[in-house]
Amino acid sequence: MVKLTKIYTRGGDGGETSLSDGSRVAKDDLRVAAYGDVDELNAVIGLARLYTGGAADAADAMLARIQHDLFDLGADLSTPIVAAPKHPPLRILDSQVDRLEREIDALGEVLSALNSFVLPGGTPLAAQLHLARTVARRAERLAITLAGRENINPAALRYLNRLSDHLFQLARHANDDGKTDVLWQPGINR
């Protein structure tokens, strides 16, 4: 368990921060930006949870699990991969990706078929989930850029890819299982 005894350290006053392995990097380092986007995504999901039915709600339970996963993902991205680590680092596992896939499939069984793209919106929960989906896509793009320069856990990339799909399905679920989705009407304003 993490124990935080002091919130500020002054260690970043010069524009550097520590990765989880203790190495120091610039605060605008690509790795820091990648886990920063994941942190932003977690905050957006926290806002979305304000619009669920609370702890007894299935959507809220899914989002709570995802928030925990996102802290795992942030830890994963903040820990460079080394051949023989002193301590086993926390990494995203394929089982976490598999859980997202099972939930995506279960949500899809009850959703209305789509015949157009969905505009972000609908219920307050759906709108927040669409925002979370776009932040997840940005986090994924940055993680892919990072993966092109440094070795990262491939399951982390798969997780981010599935997560945006999950959030899309969950947003549709929040719109009366897709029945009240706002659909794109191509060229409507010409």
N, C-alpha and C positions, 0 to 999 in steps of 0.2 A: 504494500500500500504506500502511496505517496504521502509524505508528511511535509506540509508547508508551514514553516514557522515564521518566515518573514516574506512579505510580498515584494518589497523592493530590495535590490542588491547593489545597485549602482554599477554593476558589471557591464551593463549595456550602454552606459553614458557616452562611450566613445564610438558607438555605432556597430559594435559587435555583440554577438550572443553565443551562448554555448549550445551545442547539439547534445543529445542525450548521452553520447559517449565522452563528453567533456571537451571535445575539440571546439575551438573558437572559429566562428565565421562571421562575415559581414551580415548585418540584419537584412540586407537586400539580396542575400545569397539565394539562388534558385531553390535550394532545399527548404530554406526558411519560408520563402514565398509559397511553396507547395503546401507545407503543413499549415501555413497561415490561412490559405484558402479553405482547407479542411476545417479549421477552427471557425471561420466565418460561416461555413455551411452548417456546422453544429449549432451556431447561434440562430441561424434562420430556422432550423428545424425546431429549436426551442420556442421561437415565436409561433410557429405553426401549431405546436402542441397546446397553445392557449385556446385553440378553436376545436379541439377534440372533445369527446365526452368525458375525459379524465381517465383515471387509472383503470376503470372497468372497460374502457373502449378498446376494441381490437386495434384500431389505427394508432391510438396513443401508445399501446404496448409495442407495436412495431417501431414507432418512432423513438421510443425510449431505448429499445435494443440498438437501433441505428446510432443514437447519440453515444452510447457506450462504445460501439464499434468505431465511431469516428475518433474517439480518444485513442483507441488502439491504433487506428490508421495514422494519426498524428505522431504517436510514439514510433511507429514503424518508419514513417518518412523522416523523422528526426534522428534516426539511427543509421549511420552509414553501414553498408554490408562489408564485413571483414571476414577473412578466412577462418580465423580461430578467435572468436570473441571471448573475453574474460568471463562474461555472464551472458546467458542466452537472451537475446533481445526479444521484445514483444513484437510479433509480426502478425499481420492479417493472415488468416488461414483460409484454405479453400472451403472449409465447412461454413465459414461466414458468408462466402459468395453463394454457396449452395442454399443456405437459408433464404437469402434474398430471392433466388430463383424460385424456390418453392412458394414464397409469399407472392411473387409476381404472377405465377401461374394460378394460384388460388384466387387472387383478385380478378384475373382475366376471365375466369369461369363465369362470373356474374356481370361483367361489364357489357354494355351495349356495343354492337359492332360499329366501327368507325368508317365513314365514307368521305371524310375530310380531315384536315389537320385541326387540332383543338387550340383555340385561342386561350392564353393564360387568363384565368378568371373563374367566375361562377361563385361558389360559396367562399366565405373568408378563408376557410381551411384549404380549399382547392387553390385559391390564389396564392396563399403562402407556400403551398407545396410546389406550385409551378415556379415560384421564385427560388425555392430550395433546389429544384431540378436544374435551373440555369446555373446556379452557383456550383452544383455538383459537376456539371459539364465543364465549367471553367477550371475547377480543381483538377479534373481529369486531364484537360489539355496541358496544364502546367506540369502535372506529374509525368505525362508523356514526354514533355520537353526535358524534364529532369532525367528520365530514363534514357534519353538519347545521349546524355552526357555522363551519367553516373549509373552504377548498378543499383537498382532498387528491386524490391520484392514484386514479382509479376502478379501475385495474388492481390496486391494493393491496387494495381491498375484494373484488374478484373472487377474488384469490389466497387471502385468508383464508376465503372461502366454500367454495372448492374444497378447501382444505387439510383442513377438518374432514371433508368427505366422503372424502377420500383416507385420512385416519387411520382412519376407520370401516372402509373396505374393507380396509386393511392389518391392522387388529385382527382382522377376520373371517378373513383369510388366515392369521394367526398361530394361529387356532383350527382348524387342519386344514381350511383353506379353507371355514370356516363349519360344518363337520360337528360340531364340539364347542362351538359357540356356546351360551351359556346363554340360553334364551329366556324372555321374560316370560310368565307365566301369569296373566292378568287375574283378580283376585278370589280367588286361591288360598288366601289366609289369612283369608277371611271366616268 
